[in-house]
Amino acid sequence: MVMEATSVVTESPRTLWSSLAEAIRGSHQDYTQGSLNRAILLLAVPMVLEMVLESLFAVVDVFWVGRLGANAVATVGLTESMLSLVFAVGMGLSLSTTAMVARRIGEKDPEGAAVAGVQAIILGLIVSLLIGLPCLLFASNLLRMMGASPEIVATGSGYTRICLGGSCAVLLLFLNNAIFRGAGDAAIAMRLLWVSNIINLVLDPCLIFGWGPFPRLRVTGAALATLIGRSIGVLYQFYRLLKGTERIRILTRQIRLQWNVLFRLLRVSLTGILQFAIAHTSWIGLVRIVSTFGAAALAGYTIAIRIVIFVILPSWGLSNAAATLVGQNLGAGRPDRAEQAVWRTGLYNVIFLGTVGLVFVLFPEPIIRRFTHDPAVVPLGAACLRIVSYGNLGYAYFMVMMQAFNGAGDTVTPTIVNFFGFWLFEIPLAYWLAIPLHMRSNGVFASIAIAEGAMAVASAILFKQGKWKKKKI
């Protein structure tokens, strides 16, 4: 007790700006000790920036590909819809990896964390071969299955082949960053995405339009630029893992199969993959209902949801910080601190998303007009943005709670909540409000806000029960 008191007294005060600089540079703080607010800040800042940087891959591609015409843009859209399933697999594998690495780090077992990381990489390589090889061989067939015209297939099969066939780079980027996040080295994950994005940013126009010595590959060039950027990022990840950080290092003797760890990871990952797949496919159901009310309603919904998703990215970063804090503090035998971290992170998320939601509720039309001036689309997009934003407070807590369960290694609870919340509640409610109650597309928008609130309440009740504190991984 005397030593603890002394450490508190002698610790030099830190300003907000110095803490932000430390977060970006990389912190050496033990996240199971000291100020919880500071721990959240040091983890959340690089994780928020990491999420924003990940979104830049798609944004940069669309920016340049948009200059090639409608067929090229359609190729990107169709391929991204298929790639979202790869992302679901990557996220599912990543959350179990973060949970297991964080638990070992909290237990002060860096070798166990490294072993878990190696098994995650092996699992990622196996899964990427199972996904990538068929996609590499049947890219044209997959585009046709998605309803692509012969012109789109002719234009975009190369793009689809590289994007889906190169899914190994996507999965390993997710998994290696999950290892760093679990270890508490979030700044490294952020920095390597800077490297990947800068490479992609430079190569995109060069390979698309044939600038300088580069060949003119059109839309295929966008896929190749992204693959090169991600692959170099993965190589940098391996370099950092083998070189080692203060928290984790993979040794040559650890690079081997350990079936018991691999199967534990796989067991947790399967429900994690299902968890994200449920969430992704529920949006397809909502789009199907909205599409019955015409192209204007679908366009308004698409624009509004993309705006919402973009501003939600920082919240995902904040939620990832909660997952790391839960895993490390459970490993350190401090479940009460883990619980406190979740409630506090949830509060910060509510403040952020609540503020954003208030702006969207008050000024939806000017925001939508930044993307379209179509008089039929603007009011529908504004209605979607306003109505969906009413659910921001619920969604803020829901995200943090779900990642808290995942950080504890309990991927079953959020999967069940997603199944009941999205498939058995949100989609039927959307249909009932939109068609029998004649609310049309507004009924679909309202179902999103209502379902988010309901799932937030359900997840908070389940979290309060505390069964996640006893989860062994």
C-alpha positions in Angstrom: 0.0 0.0 0.0 2.9 2.4 0.8 4.6 1.7 -2.5 1.3 2.3 -4.4 0.8 5.6 -2.6 4.3 6.6 -3.4 4.0 5.8 -7.1 0.8 7.9 -7.2 2.5 10.9 -5.6 5.7 10.8 -7.6 4.1 10.2 -11.0 4.5 13.4 -13.0 1.3 15.0 -14.3 0.6 14.6 -17.9 -1.3 17.0 -20.1 -4.0 15.9 -22.6 -1.6 16.8 -25.5 1.3 14.9 -24.1 -1.0 11.8 -23.7 -2.3 12.2 -27.2 1.3 12.3 -28.5 2.2 9.2 -26.4 -0.8 7.4 -27.8 0.3 8.0 -31.4 3.9 7.3 -30.7 3.2 4.2 -28.7 2.8 3.8 -24.9 4.6 1.5 -22.5 1.9 1.8 -19.8 0.6 -1.3 -18.1 -3.1 -1.1 -18.8 -4.0 -3.2 -15.8 -2.7 -0.5 -13.5 -3.0 3.3 -13.1 -5.5 5.7 -14.4 -8.4 4.0 -16.3 -9.2 7.2 -18.2 -5.6 7.4 -19.4 -5.5 3.8 -20.4 -8.7 4.2 -22.5 -7.2 7.3 -24.2 -3.8 5.7 -24.9 -5.5 2.6 -26.5 -8.5 4.4 -28.2 -6.6 7.1 -30.1 -4.5 4.8 -32.3 -7.4 2.3 -32.7 -9.7 5.1 -33.9 -7.1 6.2 -36.4 -6.6 2.6 -37.5 -10.2 2.2 -38.3 -10.3 5.4 -40.3 -7.2 4.4 -42.2 -8.7 1.0 -43.0 -11.7 2.7 -44.6 -9.3 4.8 -46.8 -8.5 1.7 -49.0 -12.1 1.7 -50.4 -12.4 5.5 -50.5 -9.2 5.9 -52.5 -10.2 3.1 -54.9 -13.6 4.6 -55.6 -12.2 8.1 -56.0 -10.0 7.0 -58.9 -12.1 4.2 -60.4 -15.0 6.7 -60.6 -13.2 8.3 -63.5 -13.3 5.1 -65.5 -17.1 4.9 -65.9 -20.2 3.1 -64.5 -19.1 -0.4 -65.3 -15.8 0.0 -63.4 -17.7 1.5 -60.4 -20.2 -1.4 -60.6 -17.3 -3.9 -60.5 -16.0 -2.3 -57.3 -19.5 -2.4 -55.7 -20.2 -6.0 -56.6 -16.7 -7.2 -55.5 -16.9 -5.3 -52.2 -20.3 -6.9 -51.4 -18.5 -10.3 -51.8 -15.4 -9.1 -50.0 -17.6 -8.1 -47.0 -17.9 -11.8 -46.2 -14.1 -12.1 -46.2 -14.1 -9.1 -43.8 -16.6 -11.0 -41.6 -14.3 -14.0 -41.5 -11.3 -11.7 -40.7 -13.2 -9.9 -38.0 -14.3 -13.1 -36.4 -10.8 -14.6 -36.4 -9.4 -11.3 -35.1 -11.6 -10.9 -32.1 -10.7 -14.3 -30.8 -7.0 -13.5 -31.4 -7.2 -10.2 -29.6 -9.0 -11.8 -26.7 -6.5 -14.6 -26.3 -3.4 -12.4 -26.7 -4.8 -9.8 -24.3 -5.6 -12.5 -21.7 -2.0 -13.9 -21.9 -0.5 -10.4 -21.6 -2.7 -9.6 -18.6 -1.4 -12.8 -17.0 2.2 -11.6 -17.7 2.8 -14.5 -20.1 4.3 -12.9 -23.2 5.4 -16.3 -24.5 1.8 -17.6 -24.3 0.7 -14.5 -26.2 3.2 -15.1 -28.9 2.2 -18.8 -29.2 -1.5 -17.6 -29.6 -0.4 -15.1 -32.3 1.4 -17.8 -34.3 -1.6 -20.1 -34.2 -3.8 -17.3 -35.3 -1.5 -16.6 -38.3 -1.5 -20.3 -39.2 -5.3 -20.4 -39.0 -5.5 -17.3 -41.2 -3.2 -18.8 -43.8 -5.4 -22.0 -44.0 -8.6 -20.0 -44.2 -7.2 -17.6 -46.8 -6.3 -20.6 -49.0 -9.8 -22.1 -48.7 -11.3 -18.7 -49.7 -8.8 -17.3 -52.1 -8.1 -20.3 -54.4 -11.7 -20.8 -55.5 -12.2 -17.1 -56.0 -9.0 -16.9 -58.0 -10.3 -19.6 -60.4 -13.9 -18.6 -60.6 -13.9 -14.8 -60.4 -15.9 -14.3 -63.6 -18.5 -16.8 -62.4 -18.9 -15.0 -59.1 -19.5 -11.7 -60.9 -22.2 -13.4 -63.0 -23.8 -14.9 -59.9 -24.0 -11.4 -58.5 -26.0 -10.3 -61.5 -23.2 -8.5 -63.4 -23.7 -7.8 -67.1 -21.4 -9.3 -69.7 -19.7 -5.8 -70.0 -19.0 -5.7 -66.3 -17.6 -9.2 -66.3 -15.3 -8.4 -69.2 -14.2 -5.1 -67.5 -13.9 -6.3 -63.9 -13.1 -10.0 -63.7 -9.4 -9.1 -63.2 -10.3 -6.7 -60.4 -12.4 -9.4 -58.7 -9.8 -12.1 -59.2 -7.1 -10.0 -57.5 -9.3 -8.7 -54.7 -10.8 -12.0 -53.7 -7.9 -14.2 -54.7 -5.6 -12.0 -52.7 -7.8 -12.3 -49.6 -4.7 -13.7 -47.7 -3.4 -10.2 -47.4 -6.7 -8.9 -46.0 -7.0 -11.7 -43.4 -3.3 -11.5 -42.3 -3.6 -7.7 -42.0 -6.6 -8.1 -39.7 -5.0 -10.9 -37.7 -1.6 -9.4 -37.2 -3.2 -6.1 -36.1 -5.4 -8.1 -33.7 -2.2 -9.5 -32.2 -0.8 -6.0 -31.7 -4.1 -4.7 -30.3 -4.4 -7.5 -27.9 -0.8 -6.9 -26.7 -1.6 -3.2 -26.2 0.6 -2.1 -29.1 -2.2 -0.3 -30.9 0.1 2.4 -32.2 2.1 -0.2 -34.3 -1.2 -1.3 -35.9 -2.0 2.3 -36.8 1.5 3.0 -38.2 1.6 0.0 -40.5 -1.8 1.0 -42.0 -0.2 4.4 -42.7 2.5 2.6 -44.7 -0.1 0.5 -46.6 -2.3 3.4 -47.4 0.5 5.7 -48.6 1.6 2.9 -51.0 -2.0 2.3 -52.2 -2.5 6.1 -52.6 0.6 6.4 -54.8 0.1 3.2 -56.9 -3.6 3.6 -57.5 -3.5 6.3 -60.2 -0.2 5.0 -61.6 -1.6 1.5 -62.3 -5.1 2.6 -63.2 -4.1 5.3 -65.8 -0.6 4.1 -66.7 1.3 7.1 -65.3 5.1 7.1 -65.9 6.6 3.7 -66.4 3.6 1.8 -65.1 1.2 -0.2 -67.4 -2.4 1.1 -67.9 -4.5 -1.6 -66.2 -7.7 0.5 -65.6 -9.9 -1.0 -62.8 -7.6 -4.0 -62.4 -4.8 -1.6 -61.5 -6.9 -0.5 -58.4 -7.0 -4.0 -57.1 -3.3 -4.6 -57.7 -2.4 -1.3 -56.0 -4.5 -2.3 -52.9 -3.0 -5.8 -52.9 0.6 -4.5 -53.0 -0.1 -1.9 -50.3 -1.7 -4.5 -48.0 1.0 -7.1 -48.7 3.8 -4.7 -47.9 1.9 -3.9 -44.7 1.7 -7.6 -43.8 5.5 -8.0 -44.4 6.1 -5.0 -42.1 3.8 -6.7 -39.5 5.9 -9.9 -39.6 9.1 -7.9 -39.3 7.8 -6.1 -36.1 6.5 -9.4 -34.6 9.8 -11.1 -35.2 11.9 -8.1 -34.1 9.7 -7.8 -31.0 8.1 -5.0 -29.1 8.2 -4.4 -25.4 5.0 -6.5 -25.0 5.3 -9.3 -27.6 7.8 -11.0 -29.7 7.5 -14.2 -31.8 10.6 -16.4 -31.6 11.6 -18.9 -34.3 11.1 -21.9 -32.0 7.5 -20.8 -31.5 6.6 -21.0 -35.2 5.0 -24.4 -35.1 1.5 -26.0 -34.8 0.2 -26.3 -31.3 -3.2 -28.0 -31.8 -4.7 -27.3 -28.4 -4.2 -23.5 -28.8 -5.3 -23.6 -32.5 -8.5 -25.5 -31.7 -9.3 -23.0 -28.8 -8.9 -20.2 -31.2 -11.0 -21.9 -33.9 -13.8 -22.6 -31.4 -14.0 -19.0 -30.4 -13.6 -17.7 -33.9 -16.4 -19.7 -35.4 -19.1 -18.0 -33.4 -17.3 -14.7 -33.9 -17.5 -15.2 -37.7 -21.1 -16.1 -37.4 -21.7 -13.0 -35.3 -20.4 -10.6 -38.0 -22.0 -12.6 -40.8 -25.4 -12.2 -39.1 -24.9 -8.4 -38.9 -23.7 -8.1 -42.5 -26.5 -10.2 -44.0 -29.2 -8.3 -42.0 -28.4 -5.2 -44.1 -29.1 -7.2 -47.2 -32.6 -7.9 -45.9 -33.2 -4.2 -45.1 -32.0 -3.2 -48.6 -34.4 -5.7 -50.1 -37.4 -4.2 -48.3 -36.3 -0.6 -49.1 -35.9 -1.5 -52.8 -39.6 -2.2 -53.1 -40.3 1.6 -52.7 -38.2 2.6 -55.7 -34.8 3.7 -56.8 -35.1 7.1 -54.9 -35.7 5.4 -51.6 -32.8 3.0 -52.2 -30.5 5.8 -53.2 -31.4 7.9 -50.1 -31.0 4.9 -47.8 -27.5 4.1 -49.4 -26.2 7.6 -49.0 -27.5 8.1 -45.5 -26.2 4.7 -44.2 -22.7 5.4 -45.8 -22.6 8.6 -43.9 -23.6 6.9 -40.7 -21.1 4.1 -41.1 -18.2 6.6 -41.7 -18.9 8.5 -38.5 -19.3 5.2 -36.6 -15.7 4.2 -37.4 -14.2 6.1 -34.5 -16.7 4.4 -32.2 -15.5 1.0 -33.4 -12.0 2.1 -32.4 -13.2 3.0 -29.0 -15.0 -0.3 -28.7 -11.8 -2.2 -29.7 -10.0 -0.4 -26.8 -12.7 -1.8 -24.4 -12.0 -5.3 -25.7 -8.3 -5.0 -25.1 -8.8 -3.6 -21.6 -11.3 -6.4 -20.7 -8.9 -9.1 -21.9 -5.8 -7.8 -20.2 -7.6 -7.0 -16.9 -9.3 -10.4 -16.7 -5.8 -12.0 -17.3 -4.5 -9.9 -14.5 -7.2 -11.1 -12.2 -8.9 -7.7 -12.1 -12.5 -8.3 -13.3 -13.9 -5.3 -11.5 -11.5 -3.0 -13.3 -12.5 -4.7 -16.6 -16.1 -4.0 -15.9 -15.4 -0.4 -14.9 -13.5 0.1 -18.2 -16.5 -1.0 -20.2 -19.0 1.3 -18.5 -16.7 4.2 -18.8 -15.8 3.5 -22.5 -19.5 3.2 -23.2 -20.2 6.6 -21.6 -17.5 8.2 -23.8 -19.0 6.5 -26.8 -22.4 7.8 -26.0 -21.0 11.3 -25.7 -19.4 11.1 -29.1 -22.2 9.3 -31.0 -24.8 11.4 -29.2 -23.2 14.6 -30.4 -22.9 13.3 -33.9 -26.5 12.1 -33.8 -27.8 15.5 -32.7 -26.1 17.2 -35.7 -27.7 14.6 -38.0 -31.1 15.1 -36.4 -30.9 18.9 -36.7 -29.3 19.2 -40.1 -30.0 16.1 -42.2 -30.9 17.8 -45.5 -27.7 20.0 -45.9 -25.6 16.9 -45.1 -27.4 14.8 -47.7 -27.2 17.6 -50.3 -23.4 17.3 -50.1 -23.8 13.9 -51.9 -26.8 14.5 -54.2 -29.2 17.2 -55.4 -31.8 14.9 -56.7 -35.2 16.3 -55.4 -36.6 12.8 -55.1 -33.6 11.4 -53.2 -32.8 14.3 -50.8 -35.9 14.1 -48.5 -35.7 10.3 -48.3 -32.0 10.4 -47.5 -32.6 13.1 -44.9 -35.4 11.1 -43.3 -33.2 8.1 -43.1 -30.3 10.0 -41.6 -32.5 11.7 -39.0 -34.5 8.6 -38.0 -31.5 6.2 -37.8 -29.6 8.8 -35.7 -32.3 8.5 -32.9 -30.7 5.1 -32.2 -27.2 6.4 -31.8 -27.2 6.4 -28.0 -28.3 2.8 -27.9 -25.8 1.8 -30.6 -23.0 3.5 -28.7 -23.5 1.2 -25.7 -24.3 -1.8 -27.9 -21.0 -1.7 -29.7 -18.9 -1.4 -26.6 -20.8 -4.2 -24.8 -20.4 -6.5 -27.8 -16.7 -5.9 -28.0 -16.4 -6.3 -24.2 -17.9 -9.8 -24.5 -15.6 -10.6 -27.4 -12.6 -9.3 -25.4 -13.4 -11.7 -22.6 -13.5 -14.6 -25.2 -17.3 -14.9 -24.9 -18.3 -14.7 -28.6 -21.5 -16.8 -28.1 -23.4 -14.1 -26.2 -23.0 -11.3 -28.9 -23.8 -13.9 -31.6 -27.1 -14.7 -29.9 -27.9 -11.1 -29.3 -27.2 -10.4 -33.0 -29.3 -13.3 -34.2 -32.4 -12.3 -32.2 -31.8 -8.6 -32.6 -31.1 -8.4 -36.3 -32.8 -11.5 -37.9 -35.8 -12.2 -35.6 -36.6 -8.6 -34.5 -35.2 -5.9 -36.8 -36.0 -7.4 -40.2 -39.6 -8.5 -39.3 -40.2 -5.2 -37.6 -39.0 -3.4 -40.7 -41.4 -5.3 -42.9 -44.3 -4.8 -40.5 -43.8 -1.1 -40.2 -43.0 -0.5 -43.9 -45.8 -2.5 -45.5 -48.7 -3.5 -43.3 -48.5 -0.2 -41.4 -47.8 1.8 -44.6 -44.8 3.7 -43.2 -42.9 2.7 -46.4 -39.2 3.3 -46.2 -39.5 5.3 -43.0 -40.7 2.1 -41.3 -37.4 0.4 -42.3 -35.4 3.4 -41.0 -37.4 3.3 -37.7 -36.7 -0.4 -37.3 -33.0 0.2 -37.2 -33.2 2.8 -34.4 -35.7 0.6 -32.4 -33.6 -2.5 -32.8 -30.4 -0.8 -31.8 -32.1 0.4 -28.6 -33.5 -3.0 -27.8 -30.1 -4.7 -28.4 -28.3 -2.2 -26.2 -30.7 -2.9 -23.3 -30.4 -6.7 -23.8 -26.6 -6.6 -24.0 -26.4 -4.4 -20.9 -28.6 -6.8 -18.9 -26.4 -9.8 -20.0 -23.2 -7.8 -19.3 -24.4 -6.9 -15.8 -24.9 -10.6 -15.0 -21.2 -11.0 -15.1 -20.9 -14.5 -16.6 -18.2 -13.2 -19.0 -15.9 -12.6 -16.1 -15.5 -16.4 -15.7 -14.8 -17.2 -19.3 -11.7 -19.3 -19.8 -9.7 -19.0 -23.1 
